[in-house]
């Protein structure tokens, strides 16, 4: 399906120099620099309103589905002004010749019905050139308040059927919402849809808060709070943020940089005690803790592998800030970063094949990825300050925070494909930092 619909065009950059006569018989050398993805052209006529009064909802859902797909950089929407015809009805035969004529490779049709506070969305996806439907049509139902989720679910199915990869649109991100000048910035834990919509604040501005992290099921959030004067780890329930509690950790001056285990039963974090910073693990049920590292170095930002067997973290035990991997129960770690510069904030991909990180080198900050053995390092971004990567649920996209330079600099959220393409700003009502991408919603 992927090879039939997506045109992946390899771009050849030919380096040709003047060839002296004596070398005229030598073969011409071609150098393959990179691949270029040609966005797939798709048509999405506005979903039909099956019930009077459903027109605006149908238009809104159609718009969000199209925005989800085009936002990936893999799809290009054909404007309605180019349409030769439009579907006569949701179940009417498709005039594939009309869609082929405008080079649409995929066609999405749908219908929306609003009854009171309930809305139903149904849709079909067609491969235009084969003239066949891709999978069976589906239907989603919910409340009018949750219409955006239904649009994201439609887009997830379309994305998955065309690319063969899991979708990521029906997901949420927890982050730090920021307001005010750089030297006196108010920060709150907030949650939003993956695209920046539906922002909700989960804490107030009474204390500095940092590094919120989703639980694997997306129901709980860990974050660091300075409410007591020293950093402590709090846990809150997304549906009841007022009932937050302080996490029981090992005795120490400061506890920070928390992250859930893959089963959500334990938390790994950094603890500063007597001038030494090490990584600990605490059981959420019993409160028992285990010290995982024990060196004079600063060791922080731990992240579990998807199977929970290993932990990647940052440490300056070698004299500079580098990345290490160790067994989930501790033990001797293995260094995996060996490039120039300093490495930090490592996060394991949901697929288990890559580790995302922040790198500082030559006065610039980068978001990068590498294999779990440290090979194939690739830098995806570069700016005055890029930091704090987090993975989309399907492991295809990374979100991070970017801060601009100067006293009036602001912090915003951005996303980028793991190829380094499609760098996009995530629009939020206020500044944002420390994103953590949650799982697909049920």
C-alpha positions in Angstrom: 0.0 0.0 0.0 2.8 2.4 1.0 4.8 1.8 -2.2 1.7 2.2 -4.4 0.7 5.5 -2.9 3.7 7.3 -1.6 6.2 8.6 -4.2 9.6 8.4 -2.6 11.9 10.2 -5.0 15.7 9.7 -4.5 17.5 13.0 -5.3 20.8 12.5 -7.0 23.3 15.3 -6.7 25.9 14.8 -9.4 29.4 16.2 -8.8 30.9 16.8 -12.2 34.4 18.4 -12.6 36.5 19.2 -15.7 38.2 16.0 -16.6 41.7 16.2 -18.1 42.2 14.3 -21.3 44.4 11.7 -19.6 41.5 10.9 -17.2 38.7 11.0 -19.8 38.2 7.2 -19.7 37.6 7.1 -15.9 34.0 6.4 -14.9 31.7 9.2 -13.9 31.0 9.2 -10.2 27.6 9.9 -8.8 27.1 10.8 -5.1 23.8 10.0 -3.4 23.3 12.7 -0.8 19.9 12.1 0.5 16.3 11.1 -0.2 13.5 13.5 -0.8 9.9 12.6 0.1 7.3 13.8 -2.3 4.2 14.6 -0.4 1.2 12.4 -1.4 -1.6 14.5 -3.0 -5.0 13.6 -1.4 -8.5 15.0 -1.8 -10.8 15.5 1.1 -14.2 17.0 0.1 -15.9 18.6 3.1 -17.7 15.8 4.9 -21.5 15.8 4.2 -24.0 16.9 6.8 -26.5 14.0 7.1 -28.7 15.9 9.6 -29.8 19.5 9.2 -27.7 21.7 11.5 -24.6 19.5 11.2 -22.9 21.6 8.5 -20.5 23.6 10.7 -19.5 20.5 12.6 -18.9 18.6 9.3 -16.7 21.5 8.1 -14.7 21.7 11.3 -14.1 17.9 11.4 -13.0 17.9 7.8 -10.6 20.8 8.4 -8.9 19.1 11.4 -8.5 15.8 9.6 -6.8 17.6 6.7 -4.6 19.6 9.0 -3.5 16.4 10.8 -2.4 14.8 7.6 -0.8 17.8 6.0 1.0 18.6 9.2 3.1 15.4 8.9 4.8 16.7 5.8 3.9 13.4 4.1 0.6 14.6 2.5 -0.5 17.5 0.3 -4.1 18.5 0.2 -5.6 19.2 -3.2 -7.7 22.4 -2.9 -11.4 22.1 -3.5 -11.2 24.6 -6.4 -9.4 21.9 -8.4 -12.2 19.4 -8.0 -14.0 18.3 -11.1 -16.9 16.7 -9.2 -17.8 15.9 -5.6 -19.5 12.8 -4.1 -23.2 12.9 -4.6 -23.6 11.1 -1.2 -21.6 9.2 1.3 -22.7 5.8 -0.2 -22.7 7.1 -3.9 -20.3 5.6 -6.5 -17.0 7.4 -6.7 -16.1 8.9 -10.1 -12.4 7.8 -9.9 -11.6 9.3 -13.4 -12.4 12.8 -12.1 -10.0 12.3 -9.1 -7.3 10.8 -11.3 -7.5 13.8 -13.6 -6.4 16.1 -10.8 -3.7 13.6 -9.7 -5.3 12.7 -6.4 -3.8 9.5 -5.2 -6.0 9.1 -2.1 -9.6 10.2 -1.5 -11.2 10.6 1.9 -15.0 10.9 2.0 -17.2 11.3 5.1 -20.4 12.2 6.7 -21.4 13.9 10.0 -24.6 13.8 11.9 -25.3 15.9 15.0 -28.2 15.0 17.3 -28.4 17.1 20.4 -25.0 16.8 22.2 -24.1 13.6 20.3 -22.2 13.5 17.0 -21.5 10.6 14.6 -18.7 10.6 12.1 -18.3 8.0 9.3 -15.7 7.9 6.6 -14.1 5.9 3.7 -10.6 6.0 2.3 -10.0 5.2 -1.4 -6.9 4.4 -3.5 -7.8 6.5 -6.5 -5.5 4.9 -9.1 -6.6 1.3 -8.3 -10.2 2.4 -7.8 -10.5 0.4 -4.6 -11.4 1.2 -1.0 -8.5 0.9 1.5 -10.0 -1.2 4.3 -13.6 -0.9 5.5 -15.3 2.3 6.2 -15.4 3.2 9.9 -17.7 5.2 12.2 -17.0 7.1 15.4 -19.5 8.5 17.9 -19.2 10.8 20.9 -20.2 14.1 22.3 -20.1 17.4 20.4 -17.6 18.6 23.0 -15.2 15.8 21.9 -15.5 16.4 18.1 -11.8 17.1 17.8 -10.9 13.7 19.1 -13.1 12.1 16.5 -11.4 14.1 13.8 -8.0 13.0 15.1 -9.2 9.3 15.2 -10.2 9.6 11.5 -6.9 11.1 10.6 -5.1 8.3 12.6 -6.8 5.6 10.6 -6.1 7.3 7.2 -2.5 7.9 8.2 -2.0 4.3 9.3 -3.6 2.7 6.3 -1.5 4.7 3.9 1.9 4.7 5.6 1.6 1.3 7.5 2.6 3.1 10.7 0.6 3.7 13.8 -1.0 7.1 14.1 -0.4 9.7 16.8 -3.0 12.5 16.3 -5.4 11.4 19.1 -2.9 12.0 21.8 -2.1 14.7 24.4 1.0 16.5 25.6 1.8 17.8 29.1 4.1 20.8 29.2 5.1 23.9 31.2 3.0 26.9 30.1 5.1 30.1 30.6 4.1 33.7 30.8 6.0 36.9 31.8 9.6 38.2 31.2 12.5 35.7 31.1 13.9 36.8 34.5 10.5 36.5 36.2 8.6 33.8 34.4 5.4 32.3 35.8 5.1 28.5 35.1 2.2 26.1 35.2 1.8 22.5 34.4 -0.6 22.3 31.4 -2.1 19.7 29.1 -3.1 20.0 25.5 -4.0 18.1 22.4 -0.9 17.1 20.3 -1.5 20.1 18.0 -1.8 22.7 20.7 -5.6 22.8 21.0 -7.7 22.5 24.2 -5.0 23.7 26.7 -5.9 23.1 30.3 -3.9 24.3 33.3 -3.3 21.7 36.0 -1.4 23.8 38.5 -1.3 27.5 39.5 1.6 29.9 39.5 2.3 29.8 43.2 5.4 27.6 42.8 8.0 27.0 40.1 7.3 23.7 38.3 9.4 21.8 35.9 9.6 18.6 33.9 6.1 17.1 33.8 6.0 13.5 32.6 3.1 11.3 31.6 2.4 7.9 33.0 2.2 5.1 30.4 -1.6 5.1 30.5 -1.8 8.8 30.3 -3.8 9.1 33.5 -1.1 10.5 35.9 1.6 13.1 35.7 4.8 13.5 37.6 6.5 16.9 37.9 9.1 18.7 39.9 7.8 21.5 42.2 9.7 24.1 44.2 6.7 24.7 46.5 8.7 23.7 49.6 11.7 25.8 48.6 13.6 22.7 47.4 12.7 20.6 44.4 10.3 17.8 45.2 8.4 15.3 43.0 4.6 15.6 42.8 2.1 13.2 41.2 -1.3 14.2 40.1 -4.3 12.6 38.3 -5.2 14.2 35.1 -8.9 14.0 35.8 -8.5 15.3 39.4 -5.4 17.6 39.4 -6.4 19.1 42.8 -5.7 15.8 44.5 -2.0 15.8 43.8 0.4 14.3 46.3 4.1 14.5 46.9 6.0 11.4 45.9 7.8 9.4 48.6 11.4 9.3 47.7 14.7 8.5 49.3 15.9 11.0 51.9 17.8 13.8 50.3 18.0 17.5 49.7 16.5 17.6 46.3 14.5 15.1 44.1 13.9 16.0 40.5 13.9 14.7 36.9 11.3 12.0 37.4 9.9 9.5 34.9 7.5 6.5 35.2 8.5 2.9 34.6 6.8 1.3 31.7 4.3 -0.5 33.9 3.6 2.8 35.8 4.3 1.1 39.2 7.7 2.7 39.8 9.4 6.1 39.3 13.1 6.7 38.5 14.5 10.1 39.4 17.6 12.0 40.5 18.3 12.7 44.1 20.9 15.3 45.4 22.2 14.4 48.8 25.3 15.9 50.4 26.5 17.5 47.2 26.2 14.2 45.3 23.5 13.5 42.6 22.6 9.9 41.8 19.7 8.0 40.2 17.1 6.2 42.4 14.0 4.1 41.8 11.0 4.2 44.1 8.0 1.9 44.2 4.7 3.9 44.1 2.9 1.3 46.2 5.3 0.5 49.0 7.5 3.6 49.0 10.6 1.4 49.0 13.6 2.9 47.1 16.7 1.6 45.4 19.9 3.5 44.6 20.9 2.7 41.1 24.1 4.8 40.7 26.8 5.7 43.3 29.5 7.9 42.0 30.8 11.5 42.7 29.4 12.5 39.3 26.2 14.3 38.5 23.8 11.7 37.1 20.3 12.6 36.0 17.6 12.5 33.3 16.9 8.7 33.4 14.6 7.1 30.9 13.5 3.5 30.7 13.7 1.3 27.5 10.3 0.3 26.2 10.7 -3.2 27.7 11.8 -1.8 31.0 15.0 -3.7 31.1 17.5 -0.8 30.7 17.9 2.8 31.6 19.6 5.6 29.6 20.8 8.6 31.5 23.2 11.5 31.4 26.4 11.7 33.5 29.6 13.8 33.7 31.5 10.9 35.2 33.9 11.0 32.2 34.6 14.7 32.8 31.9 16.0 30.3 28.2 15.5 30.0 27.6 12.2 28.2 25.0 9.5 27.7 25.1 6.1 29.4 23.0 2.9 29.5 22.7 0.6 32.4 20.6 -2.3 33.5 17.3 -1.3 35.1 18.5 -2.7 38.5 21.8 -0.7 38.3 25.2 -2.1 37.6 28.1 -0.8 35.5 26.8 1.5 32.8 28.1 1.7 29.2 28.8 5.0 27.6 27.1 5.5 24.2 27.9 9.1 23.2 31.3 9.8 21.8 30.9 12.9 19.6 32.2 16.3 20.4 30.1 18.5 22.6 27.9 17.7 25.6 24.9 15.4 25.6 21.8 15.4 27.9 18.1 14.7 28.4 18.1 11.3 26.7 14.7 9.7 25.9 14.2 6.2 24.6 12.0 5.8 21.5 8.7 3.9 21.9 10.0 1.6 19.2 13.1 0.9 21.2 15.5 1.5 18.3 16.6 5.1 18.9 17.4 7.5 21.7 16.7 11.2 21.4 18.9 13.7 23.2 19.9 17.4 23.5 23.4 18.3 22.4 25.4 21.4 23.0 28.3 22.1 20.7 30.1 25.2 19.5 27.6 27.5 21.1 24.6 25.9 19.5 22.0 23.5 20.9 20.6 20.6 18.9 18.0 17.9 19.1 19.4 14.6 17.8 18.9 10.9 17.7 21.2 7.9 17.8 21.0 4.1 17.9 21.0 2.5 21.3 24.7 1.6 20.9 25.6 5.2 20.1 26.0 4.7 16.3 24.3 6.6 13.5 24.1 9.9 15.4 22.0 12.5 13.5 21.3 16.1 14.5 17.8 17.1 13.6 17.7 20.8 14.7 20.0 23.7 15.5 19.3 26.9 17.3 20.3 29.2 20.2 18.6 26.8 22.6 16.8 23.6 21.7 16.2 21.1 24.5 14.0 18.4 26.1 12.9 16.0 23.3 9.9 13.8 23.7 8.6 11.1 21.4 5.2 10.8 19.6 3.5 7.5 20.5 4.5 5.9 17.1 8.2 7.0 17.4 8.0 9.0 14.2 8.0 12.6 15.5 9.8 14.4 18.2 8.6 17.4 20.1 10.9 19.8 22.0 11.3 23.3 23.4 13.1 26.1 21.6 14.0 29.4 23.3 15.0 32.6 21.5 18.0 34.7 22.4 18.1 37.9 24.4 16.4 39.4 27.5 13.0 39.3 25.7 13.5 35.7 24.4 10.5 33.4 24.6 10.2 29.6 24.8 8.0 27.7 22.4 7.2 24.1 21.4 8.3 22.6 18.1 8.1 19.3 16.4 10.3 17.6 13.9 10.3 14.3 12.0 13.0 11.8 12.9 14.5 12.4 9.4 15.1 16.1 10.4 12.4 17.3 8.0 9.1 19.1 8.6 10.2 21.3 11.5 7.0 23.0 12.8 6.0 25.2 15.6 3.3 23.9 17.8 0.9 26.9 18.4 0.0 27.4 22.1 -1.7 30.4 23.8 1.4 31.0 25.8 5.0 30.1 25.8 5.9 26.4 26.4 8.7 24.2 27.6 9.4 20.7 28.9 6.9 18.7 26.8 6.0 15.1 27.5 4.0 13.3 24.8 1.4 10.9 26.2 0.0 7.7 24.6 -2.8 7.4 22.2 -6.0 7.9 24.0 -8.4 4.9 24.4 
